[in-house]
């Protein structure tokens, strides 16, 4: 185990390694229940950002490029096929890691507009606590009770704000399209990633792109976990051609 990666169910014989990037304010624990539904052919590694969970004492990292470099350096070089998954902020980070690595099998993104148009929507980050909390409540998802708990709120708001500010600071670097397939997952009522626009991920790759729509909003994957993980497992083992 490195500081950056958590592997809840080691599978030395698995052919595919899936690296999962949490959403803003999230941690590696968001993916600890996924391995059972993914199947024995996939070994999951979840990224643990600094400043939360077991890395709470560490300084927060506000630079998306620095996170991408650190994850690339932490990845084992053992010949497994590599796939990446990211939800919301995690989709942007997964893309940045994937575009810097050779031999990526597939990128699966969730709940995010593609990097080159992600700033077409208003930022969630705000320096005012009450505005920030209101934005998060509108977004939904688990863990909202911590935002109203007077003891927990001062602990969680700094790293949530850091992550949302990271998204606001993120800028897509133009470059040649990638070659690996991209699968896009989205909730049918997600206002941050409308189904009418997520197909533009296809503009970033020369490989094929699929869009899969699930019932729900921005955090549809919390309510649809079994269906989502089963779909991801099938996508990763599907021999969809790279071109």
N, C-alpha and C positions, 0 to 999 in steps of 0.2 A: 504493500500500500504506500502511495506517495501522499504528500500533503494535499494534492489536487484531485485525486481519484479515489473512489470507494467502490469496491466490488462486493456486493451483498451475497452473491452466490457464485463462487469461483467455478469455472468449467474449463479445465485445462484442455479438454479434447474438443471444445467448440470450435467450429470453423470461422465464425464471425464474432468480432468484438463490436459491441454497440456502445458508444460513448454518449451519455445523456447530459444535456445542459439545462439546469433549472431556470425558471422564470425569475423576474426581478423580485427580490425578497425571499426567494426559495433556497433550498439546500438539497444536498444529495439524498436526504431521506425521502424526498418526493418520489423516488424511483425504487425504493427498497422492496416493494411488493410486485414489481414488474417481472422479475425473472421467471416465475412459475408459468405465466401465460406466454412468455416468449418462446419457450421450448428449449430443449437441451442443446440445440445447435448454435445458440447465441449466448455469449457471455457479456453481461451488462456491467459497465463501469459508469458511475455517476460522478459528475464534477462537483467538488465542494469548494465554493467560493470562500475567500477569507472573510473574517469578521462576523461569522455566525456559526451556530451549532458547535462542533468540537474545534472550530477555528475562531471562535469568538474573540479570544484575546489578540488576534492578529490585526494589523491595520487593514482597513478597507482598501480595495483596489478600484479606483475610478476610471482606469484606462482600459477600454475593450481590447486594444492591441496587446497590452501587457498580459491580459488574461489569456488571449489566444496563444501567445508565445509560450506561456507557462504550461498550458495544457499540451501543446505540441511536444515540449521537452519532457513531459511526464509520461507520455504514451509509451507502452512497452513496444519493443521492436522484435517481435517473435514470429512474424509471418502470417498472423491471422488476418483475414479480410476485415477491413475497417469500415464501419458505418457510423453516422452521427445523427443524433436527434436533439432538437432543441425546441422548447416552447417559449413563445413571446420573446423576451430578451434573449433567452437561450437559443432561439433560432438564428439570431444575428451572430452570436458568438460561434455557434456550430458551423455556420457558413464560413466565417473567417478562418476557423481552424481547417475546415475541409478544403478550402481553396489553396491552402499553403502546403498540403500534403499530397504526395503521389499515391496513386493506387486506391483512392477512396471508392468503396463499392456503391454507396448510396448516401444521400443526405435526405433526412426526413425532417421537415419543419412543421411547426404547429402554431396557430394563433398569432401569426405575424405577417404583415405586408413584407414584400421583398426589400432588401437593403436599400436599393436605389430609389424607392418611393416611400420608405417608412416614415419620413418626416412630413408627408402630406397630411398627417393627422396631428391634432394638438397634443403637446407633451403632457404626461401625467405628473411629471416632476413639478414641485412647487416649493419655495422656501417657507411658505406658511403652513404650519402643521395642520390646521383645520381644513385648508383647501386640499392638501395632500391626502388626508384621511377621507375626505368626501370623494375625491377621485378614485381612491381604492375601493370604497364601498360601492361605487357605481360599477366598477369593474367586476366585483364579486370575488368568489374563490374562498378557499379555506383560510383559517387563521385570522379572520377579521376581528374576532373577540379580543385579540391581543391589543388592537388599536384603541380599545375603550377601557382596558385594564390599566389603572394608574401606575401599577408596578411594572407591567410588561411593556407598556407603550414607549417609555424612554429607552428601552433596550432594543426594540425591533425597528423603530422609526429610522434610526441612523443608517442601518444597512439597506432598508427599503428605499430611502431617499437616495442613497449612494447609487443603487442599481438603476433607479429611474433616471437619475441625472446622467448615468453612463449611457443609457439609451439616447437621451437628448443630445449628448456630445458625440455619439457615434456618427461617422461619416463614411459612406461607401467609397472605396477606392476603385475608380474605373480600371478595367483591365480586360484581358481576353476572357471569353466565357469558359466555365469549367466544362469537364467532359462527362462527369458522372451523372446518373439519373437523380432527379429530385422528386420526392413525394411530399405533397402539401396536405396537411390535415387541418381542418377548421370546423368550428361550430357554426351551425346555420344561422344563429342570431348574434354572432360576435361582431360588435360594432367597431372594434379595433382592427379586425381583419375581415372585412366584408367578403363574402364568397364571390362577389362580382369582380374583385381585384386581386385575390391571392394567386390567380392563374398567371400573373406577371412574373412569378418566380421563373417561368419558362424562358424569360429573356436572358437569364444568367447562365444557362447551360446549353451545350450542344447535344446533350443527352435527352432522353425522353422525360416528360413531366406528367405526373398524375396528381389529381386533386380528389381528396376523399372528404366528404362532408358528413358530420355527425350532429345529432340533436344537441342543442345547448348553446351557451354563450362563450365568453372568453375562456372560462375554465371548464369547458365541456368535458375535458379528459378526466376530471375528478369524478364526475358522475358516470362516465362511459369508459372507465378504466379497462375493464375486461375486453370490451369491443375494440378499444384503441390498441391495447397491447397485442391482441390477437392479430389485428390488421397489420401492425408494424412487423410482427414476426413473419407473416406471410410475405410482406413486401421485401424483407431482407433475404428471404430464401427463394424469392421469385427470380428466375433467370431473365428478367427484363433486360434487353440489350442496352449497352451503354451508348449506342449511337442509333 
